[in-house]
Amino acid sequence: MTEAAERFFESLPARAPEVLRGLVAGTLQIDLATDEQTTEHWLVRMRPGTVEVSRNRGPADAIWYSSAALFDRLVTGEAQGVAAVLRNESTFSGNVVLFLAFRRFFPNPPGTRDPREVARRQAGRPT
């Protein structure tokens, strides 16, 4: 596991109140393949405003499988989770709401701007 991914998982509990404002509740198991024979497991229990992270396996309401290399790109904003699933670069099974909620923890791609903010600046209004 890379340092970026470790820091990402460590940051989740502190960021949960801001990211998980809805009524999402459940457990997501994230399986990260580091090579053909080794898979690292993370269990993320999400509740409104709170997250618990452990290095255990299930039981889980959903399982997301990805390569560790792809996950590193996700935590740095270089890749997008939904796009990776749609391109079959990673797989997901179970409660899709958990995956959609979890992806909000990932950063936006570098250089991304909110179009509403850009429009306000062009109109000369404060942001």
Secondary structure as a PSIPRED ss2 file (coil, helix, strand):
# PSIPRED VFORMAT (PSIPRED V4.0)

   1 M C   1.000  0.000  0.000
   2 T C   1.000  0.000  0.000
   3 E H   0.000  1.000  0.000
   4 A H   0.000  1.000  0.000
   5 A H   0.000  1.000  0.000
   6 E H   0.000  1.000  0.000
   7 R H   0.000  1.000  0.000
   8 F H   0.000  1.000  0.000
   9 F H   0.000  1.000  0.000
  10 E H   0.000  1.000  0.000
  11 S H   0.000  1.000  0.000
  12 L H   0.000  1.000  0.000
  13 P H   0.000  1.000  0.000
  14 A H   0.000  1.000  0.000
  15 R H   0.000  1.000  0.000
  16 A H   0.000  1.000  0.000
  17 P H   0.000  1.000  0.000
  18 E H   0.000  1.000  0.000
  19 V H   0.000  1.000  0.000
  20 L C   1.000  0.000  0.000
  21 R C   1.000  0.000  0.000
  22 G C   1.000  0.000  0.000
  23 L C   1.000  0.000  0.000
  24 V C   1.000  0.000  0.000
  25 A C   1.000  0.000  0.000
  26 G E   0.000  0.000  1.000
  27 T E   0.000  0.000  1.000
  28 L E   0.000  0.000  1.000
  29 Q E   0.000  0.000  1.000
  30 I E   0.000  0.000  1.000
  31 D E   0.000  0.000  1.000
  32 L E   0.000  0.000  1.000
  33 A E   0.000  0.000  1.000
  34 T C   1.000  0.000  0.000
  35 D C   1.000  0.000  0.000
  36 E C   1.000  0.000  0.000
  37 Q C   1.000  0.000  0.000
  38 T C   1.000  0.000  0.000
  39 T E   0.000  0.000  1.000
  40 E E   0.000  0.000  1.000
  41 H E   0.000  0.000  1.000
  42 W E   0.000  0.000  1.000
  43 L E   0.000  0.000  1.000
  44 V E   0.000  0.000  1.000
  45 R E   0.000  0.000  1.000
  46 M E   0.000  0.000  1.000
  47 R E   0.000  0.000  1.000
  48 P C   1.000  0.000  0.000
  49 G C   1.000  0.000  0.000
  50 T E   0.000  0.000  1.000
  51 V E   0.000  0.000  1.000
  52 E E   0.000  0.000  1.000
  53 V E   0.000  0.000  1.000
  54 S E   0.000  0.000  1.000
  55 R C   1.000  0.000  0.000
  56 N C   1.000  0.000  0.000
  57 R C   1.000  0.000  0.000
  58 G C   1.000  0.000  0.000
  59 P C   1.000  0.000  0.000
  60 A C   1.000  0.000  0.000
  61 D C   1.000  0.000  0.000
  62 A E   0.000  0.000  1.000
  63 I E   0.000  0.000  1.000
  64 W E   0.000  0.000  1.000
  65 Y E   0.000  0.000  1.000
  66 S E   0.000  0.000  1.000
  67 S E   0.000  0.000  1.000
  68 A H   0.000  1.000  0.000
  69 A H   0.000  1.000  0.000
  70 L H   0.000  1.000  0.000
  71 F H   0.000  1.000  0.000
  72 D H   0.000  1.000  0.000
  73 R H   0.000  1.000  0.000
  74 L H   0.000  1.000  0.000
  75 V H   0.000  1.000  0.000
  76 T C   1.000  0.000  0.000
  77 G C   1.000  0.000  0.000
  78 E C   1.000  0.000  0.000
  79 A C   1.000  0.000  0.000
  80 Q C   1.000  0.000  0.000
  81 G H   0.000  1.000  0.000
  82 V H   0.000  1.000  0.000
  83 A H   0.000  1.000  0.000
  84 A H   0.000  1.000  0.000
  85 V H   0.000  1.000  0.000
  86 L H   0.000  1.000  0.000
  87 R C   1.000  0.000  0.000
  88 N C   1.000  0.000  0.000
  89 E C   1.000  0.000  0.000
  90 S C   1.000  0.000  0.000
  91 T E   0.000  0.000  1.000
  92 F E   0.000  0.000  1.000
  93 S E   0.000  0.000  1.000
  94 G E   0.000  0.000  1.000
  95 N C   1.000  0.000  0.000
  96 V H   0.000  1.000  0.000
  97 V H   0.000  1.000  0.000
  98 L H   0.000  1.000  0.000
  99 F H   0.000  1.000  0.000
 100 L H   0.000  1.000  0.000
 101 A H   0.000  1.000  0.000
 102 F H   0.000  1.000  0.000
 103 R H   0.000  1.000  0.000
 104 R H   0.000  1.000  0.000
 105 F H   0.000  1.000  0.000
 106 F C   1.000  0.000  0.000
 107 P C   1.000  0.000  0.000
 108 N C   1.000  0.000  0.000
 109 P C   1.000  0.000  0.000
 110 P C   1.000  0.000  0.000
 111 G C   1.000  0.000  0.000
 112 T C   1.000  0.000  0.000
 113 R C   1.000  0.000  0.000
 114 D C   1.000  0.000  0.000
 115 P H   0.000  1.000  0.000
 116 R H   0.000  1.000  0.000
 117 E H   0.000  1.000  0.000
 118 V H   0.000  1.000  0.000
 119 A H   0.000  1.000  0.000
 120 R H   0.000  1.000  0.000
 121 R H   0.000  1.000  0.000
 122 Q H   0.000  1.000  0.000
 123 A H   0.000  1.000  0.000
 124 G C   1.000  0.000  0.000
 125 R C   1.000  0.000  0.000
 126 P C   1.000  0.000  0.000
 127 T C   1.000  0.000  0.000
